[in-house]
Amino acid sequence: MKLHTVPAIRGVQWAKSGVQTFFRQPLALSGLFFMLLALMSVVGALPVLGKALALILMPGISMGLMIATREASNGNFPMPLVLISPFRAGRAQFKAMLVLGVLYAAGILLILACTSVVDGGGFAMSVLLDTPLSEESQKSMDFQLAMLLASALNMPLSLLFCHATALVHWHAVTPVKGLFFSVAAIWNNIRTFMVYGLVWMGAIFLFGMMMAMLVGVLGSVEAVTMVLYPVAMLMAAMVFTSIYFTFVDSFEFTSGEGA
């Protein structure tokens, strides 16, 4: 295994491949994405340790979506059990996925600690403890900045751990080595990943503009909200689908090793 360098414009193709693959199996991939969200919501709602457990399971469950993307790109229909397949690949890989999950949870806590510098901890408490906030607090500039900072930091963290889980699951790399090689791969193609991120940011911004225009035309926020949520979730599913292609292009594997 070695790092693979690709031109910056390849970042556009990563996003494009994600969209194209999604529409090869839209029902399966969107259904799996909604199942992931539902599973994380159910686990997160468990008393005391629910949120911590949901964070620990997230890298492994997200790996299930990468496996589903590979299946879809090969013309196959991914089944629901694919979401938990990373935890069923043997005892050693099960432990490795849990280790990655603990490290991922630590990363999320670090991000929330960073947002506390911006808004004094209001956003972090609302996420971790479901602390109710007044409408005025949620609309405050500090809270909005904290939310934006969390979103900005979560993207590279998600990429980092998705690549690490893929290395662990498909290539039996240890969790620490997986994270090391993931950091190296992202840094090696940093311009490509920046283009990739900008493409998705542009798509999200365009979607937001279209929704704002729709509100102006219909004059009803409630009607637009009914469209906004499902379409936003489908876009998020496409982003997850595209991550598989960032992994495939970032590494070179010898014969028999390729994902």
Sequence and secondary structure as in RCSB ss.txt:
>XXXX:A:sequence
MKLHTVPAIRGVQWAKSGVQTFFRQPLALSGLFFMLLALMSVVGALPVLGKALALILMPGISMGLMIATREASNG
NFPMPLVLISPFRAGRAQFKAMLVLGVLYAAGILLILACTSVVDGGGFAMSVLLDTPLSEESQKSMDFQLAMLLA
SALNMPLSLLFCHATALVHWHAVTPVKGLFFSVAAIWNNIRTFMVYGLVWMGAIFLFGMMMAMLVGVLGSVEAVT
MVLYPVAMLMAAMVFTSIYFTFVDSFEFTSGEGA
>XXXX:A:secstr
 EE    TTHHHHHHHHHHHHHTTSHHHHHHHHHHHHHHHHHHHTSTTTHHHHHHHHHHHHHHHHHHHHHHHHTT
    GGGGGGGGGS HHHHHHHHHHHHHHHHHHHHHHHHHHHHHTTHHHHHHHS     HHHHTSHHHHHHHHHH
HHHHHHHHHHHHHHHHHHHHH   HHHHHHHHHHHHHHTHHHHHHHHHHHHHHHHHHHHHHHHHHHHH  HHHHH
HHHHHHHHHHHHHHHHHHHHHHHHHEE  TTT  
